[in-house]
């Protein structure tokens, strides 16, 4: 086993953590830009009673949950090898 094997494992683990995190942050940023634009138009409502911002908050939460769930599952699968 070469001396740099632990460094390769560390780099691999960092990539498995950073990749889903970067995608989630990109998606959340895009959603927040659209939500901010809609908020400036006067806080519209869906069906006259649900504020649209609730929809965007739900999308943010869903992205975080899916990212954590599948990122963790993929990392576990990768490091079992």
C-alpha positions in Angstrom: 0.0 0.0 0.0 1.6 3.3 -1.0 2.0 6.1 1.5 -0.5 8.3 -0.3 -3.4 5.8 -0.2 -5.0 7.6 2.8 -4.9 10.9 0.9 -6.6 9.3 -2.1 -9.3 8.0 0.2 -9.7 11.5 1.8 -10.0 13.1 -1.6 -12.5 10.6 -2.7 -14.6 11.2 0.4 -14.4 14.9 -0.1 -15.6 14.6 -3.7 -18.5 12.4 -2.6 -19.5 15.1 -0.1 -18.9 18.2 -2.2 -20.6 17.1 -5.4 -24.2 16.6 -4.1 -23.7 19.7 -1.9 -22.7 21.8 -4.9 -25.7 20.6 -6.9 -28.1 21.3 -4.0 -26.7 24.8 -3.5 -27.0 25.6 -7.2 -30.6 24.4 -7.3 -31.5 26.3 -4.1 -29.8 29.4 -5.4 -31.8 29.2 -8.6 -35.0 28.7 -6.7 -34.3 31.6 -4.4 -33.6 33.9 -7.3 -37.1 33.1 -8.8 -38.7 33.4 -5.3 -37.1 36.8 -4.8 -38.4 38.0 -8.2 -41.9 36.7 -7.4 -41.7 38.3 -3.9 -41.0 41.7 -5.5 -44.2 41.4 -7.6 -46.3 41.4 -4.4 -46.2 37.9 -2.8 -48.7 36.1 -5.1 -50.9 33.3 -3.8 -51.9 30.0 -5.3 -55.7 29.3 -5.4 -56.1 32.6 -3.5 -55.0 31.2 -0.2 -51.5 29.5 -0.4 -48.6 32.0 -0.6 -46.2 31.0 -3.4 -43.3 31.3 -1.0 -44.5 28.1 0.7 -44.1 26.3 -2.5 -40.5 27.5 -2.8 -39.7 26.7 0.8 -41.0 23.2 0.2 -38.8 22.9 -2.9 -35.8 23.9 -0.9 -36.5 21.4 1.8 -37.1 18.6 -0.8 -33.8 19.3 -2.4 -32.0 19.1 0.9 -33.7 15.9 1.9 -33.1 14.2 -1.5 -29.5 15.4 -1.6 -28.7 14.1 1.9 -30.5 10.8 1.4 -29.0 9.9 -2.0 -25.6 11.4 -1.3 -25.3 9.3 1.9 -26.5 6.2 0.2 -24.1 6.7 -2.7 -21.2 7.3 -0.3 -22.0 4.2 1.7 -22.1 2.2 -1.5 -18.9 3.6 -2.8 -16.9 3.1 0.4 -18.1 -0.5 0.9 -15.9 -1.5 -2.1 
